[in-house]
Amino acid sequence: MGIEQETPPKMQQIGNRIHPVKSVLGTALAIGTIGILLTFGFMFALALLLIIPILGVAGYAALRWKTRAIRRQMKQQMGHAAGNPADAYQNASIDRDGGTVIEGEVIREERDVRHDGHQ
């Protein structure tokens, strides 16, 4: 009659499930593909483990380079303040109440005032 029936693929029962039988060539291609993907995955991971620390060190070096003038200025200011205590008094500002501000603290001289008008 001219009607041809398709032959079903070979099936294999493993446990409760039925799976198509794979050829040796298909199994070899699957193993090869998995091997290639794993190889590229490890290469990518190793490249990241190499590149990320290099970028971190380069970023740290760039930050240190850009802030070198500020660090030098801060070091000089700390050296001047620590080297000569009289510099702290010369650089002190005068508070509006007549006290002296040295490193954020107000130094004020209190006078004993009597109620009878004498000091």
N, C-alpha and C positions, 0 to 999 in steps of 0.2 A: 503494500500500500504506500510506500514512500515516506511514511512517518518514522523518523528515527528517534529513538529515545536516547537521551543523554545518560551516560553512565555516571552514577554518583561517585564522588571521590571516595577513596578508601578511608574508612573510619576505624578508630581504635578507641576502645572503652578503657578509661583510667578512672578507677573509683566509680562514682556515680555519673561522671560526665563522659560525653563522647567527643573526641577530638579527631580532626583530620590527620592522617599519617603524613609526616613531613619526610621529604626526601633527604638524602645525605647532602646534596648540593645546597638545599635550603637551610639546613642546619649549619653548614659550613659558612654560608653567607651571613647568617644571623650572628654567629660567633665572631666572624671577622668584623662585622659592623659594630658590635658591642666593644670589641677590642680597640677599634679606631676611635670610637667616641670616648672611651675611658682614657686613652692616650691623650687626646686633645683636652679633655677635662683636667688631667693632671698637669699638662703643660700650661694651661691657662691659670691654674691655681699657683703653680710655681712662679709664673711671671708676675702675678699679683703680689705674692710674698716677697718678690724682689723689688718691684716697682714702688710699693707703698712705703717701705722704710726709706728708700732713696728720696721720694717726694717729701717725706716728713723731715729728713735732715736738710734738704734744700730749702724748705719753708722756714725752718728754724734759723738757718744761716742767713736767709734774706731778712728775717725779722731782726736778728742781731745787727745786721749791716745797716738797716734803715734807722735803728734806734741808737746807734753808737754815739751820736752827738748829744743826745739827751742823757745817756748814761754817763758820759764824760762830764757834762755839766753838773749832774747830781753828785758825782764823786767829788768834784772840786768843791761844791757847796758843803758837803759833809766833811771834807778835809779842813776847810776853813773854820767851820763851827767847832770841830773837835780839837783843832790845833791851838787855838787861842781863845780862851773863854771870854776875853774882853771884846772879841768880835760880836758876841751875842748881845752885849750891851750897846755897842755902836749901831747894830742893825735893829735895835728894838724900836718899837713905835710907842707913841704916847697915847694913852687912853684919854677919852674926853673928860673923865673925872679926875685927871691929874696923875693916874697910875701909869706904870710902864708895863708893856706887854712883851714878854720874852718867851719865845717858843709856845705861844698860845696861853700862857698863864699871866694874869695881871698881878703885878707887884705894886702894892700901894702902901704908903706909909700912913699909919693911923696916928692921929694926934689926940692926946687926951684933952678934951675940952671940959672945963668946969662951968657950972651954971652961973657962977658969980662973975663971969667975963674974963677970968685969967686963964692962961694956957700953961 
